Amino acid sequence: MSGETLPGVEKASPSRIVLHVDMDCFYASCERLREPGLRGEPVVVGMGYESGETFGAVATASYEARAYGVESAQPISQALERLPRAAASGTADAPDADAVGHYRPVDLEFYRSIAASVKEILYECADVVREVSIDEAYLDVTDRTAWRRAPDGDRTLAEGYARHVKQRIAREVGVLASVGVAPNMSAAKIASDHDKPDGLVVVEPGGVRDFLAPLSVEAVHGVGPVTAERLAELGIETAGDLAAATPSVLRDAFGSRGVELHDRARGVDDREITPTGRPKSLSRESAFADATADPTEKRVAVSALASDVAARARGRDATYRTIGIKVVSPPYDVNTRERSLPGPVDDPELLEDVALDLLAEFEDESVRKLGVRVSNLSFASGEQSRLDGWDDGDETPDTGPAVDVADGRDDRAGGGQISLDEFDGGE
């Protein structure tokens, strides 16, 4: 950015400036890029709604679809009950329906191509980028802007810079992002979720605790439904309650994690934004619409997965020393097997042979999902991770099949064989 001046650029301030960029209903937004006529319409992306498909789930639902009770990770059958599918002719599957939804199958490669365009902008706008998932990233822009106020006094320079990032994504890629601006990671993430969609929320230094105080305790980064229930038993229902709680009580109930949550509720989060590192493994999985015991069908699936994983490794200039498989049998029993090699290799045929050999142990078993994985990776180049589902830090994303990270994930999606989800999180 040498010699270039952008909105909000000023000498860096002492306090860190963190942006959390979260793409709004990303898969649905990508489908609207492909079909502009879907803008403003209820859009549901998922698996299992086509004729002959017996099992599936919603990957993401646009805000218009959510108004009818359609949610991410919801069984597709339930989604269709709440929002009947619009037929290709424009009529509905349910003729008497007051509203219909536009259902689209997951196209992960297309979504990754759009995410790559967003990523280019993020790397141009920040010195440090931590990619969390296909649709989410943290940016450290401390050296690009400042917390001081603009000459008009109505906003901080940091807000102007964040608006610039949002506008570039919308203008150059055509999808919407919500951005949270704060002096630390946890507050920035909460801020990005505070005014969706297309939101921009700024929490200035010194104002984090007041911003958090009235929010539900589940808004605190790291507090899920189970933890929220346990906190409620202690009389803690808001972030303000959590901030005011006695640390020793939280430690007794949750160990060191309780103290960490207490700090975050008070606006204390000293984690550094570190660039996303290389993956520890590369993998692919394939789910069957119905569990199968057919040896040929299973071998064909593993061969295809092995080829895919080998291509991914080669595309990243990676060699591997360990080859493994994952076999999920009904109802959801997970079995893994692996074999280590004498040294790192880049050998697609060997990868397939080893994977098929490991599969032989399960030749007579019924399976609902198969996976192939390579690990103990070595890299010939300095390529870093991409916005496609792996991360090696404490913001590790869930990686079920094709469900937006912003919306939660579920690995119940089926409807034929699909190879969308990373193997055990690709970690």
Steps between C-alpha positions, in 0.01 A plus 500: 500500500804722467409841361128420511246672722175324586201613704582478867876464458697678770798440723444191713359541849628315809189278524463213259238528230340169408244441226288187496364453148205262475331440166121509532321177398798439278382202298166666431681820401712302254189346345356848457814601313431217259125571487430870561127426491536337843578832668237577759354150471517221760805287408592167660827323420532138602466134414209260500217683325537341156281205400654174614710658773400363838713692742641850521534825685496874446847642443392862522180697472463862395343741745183494292484120545574527871187709539306179428691299761762347270837472675847364431556131587123444499378177337402585146162330550417746776613792286271390218207481741557860607592635158389292199735484208440717196487289186705590194193646331451743786215303653531332836519137596214588735252696281318656797816630666506871580877511449758278334875466529766461235703189587846455355757219538834571663773598251805525722751558221302801381478638853875454545568695184294791635672470838838522328402837353397623844828371643702703251335816627557408865870442443529832319327681787686350799852408600381195697205281398379198692263292288250312711284342230374548149298805606669643807833665588671727750709794383754696700496850350677677786770631266250605234271734694434644849242537774511878486198676359468633148503880452120511495496331842213267405704181471838350571753452226479127574129505412577670171760239418261213583236659277757513222563124537125428492447716194785337311356153564152610389625690197768264373354161595129571536431339838418661832710487815436601858804647673573544868770743610647476850829499691501119534388185320208390716339846506545538123327167439205594719479839329487345151200293605321787671333666201467245221468501207732758340590636843786715623537527878790679666594446864765749605768438764360554845147424383516124459360406841208742472425369150495141620318547832134483380558216253399142567781298655499285185634801312831465685743320275541144627161469672279242332153374600630246753728751670220757497272256683763436766558874538126557536501258791746740664270795430711624209291589196669803341856590413477763773409231752799297386731799528380568856522137612760387753794348309551225759140384452551478125829318545334245726224444244698511175869486587738741327245542220266672746760767570556546129129554440491744791782699336326507164176625657703786650652580161836343577646292217875516437517241223713601205368463149739253345503422129328176412756220486532198281265204547604200704303274268300499178188294457172434326185318606206359310157427646257245356129578474437160655747281687660245268685172545580462130880444481525640149310816589724556800821443303389735223429769759838458672684503167331828405575652840863391484537660158347822629725511808809429288409788270452733794839404643671551168326833454653618827845356423453267796641153561363263765628223722173366639193376311174430678135422449185573695202263500169606653253218552138529617380661711815713516791285615830652390797277421839623382801310370833636378840387378830688522753487219882497526521852360292781344352425160294657225358184347128488406512130410660405832246714685214317331657156556554562871151645548338202328714260702385667823140483379523121462450461875146640454412311181192334648379792710222741416625859485335840470811710447861450388802726520862506384768703672872576468699646789856562623528748215810666360485803271725595214376859490379766740134474408266586785152376561201618303145597587387142455454343835817437699671692773744401772417739781241555766249621246486153344189479284259212498514331165181314433382487144440834345338697777608860541727549799313810589187295526628182667562166340352154477629185334161350436491622142463217255322440176745291302872499542649837576854603577454827679615465858853495635611185682487552879535872443811459291704547813 
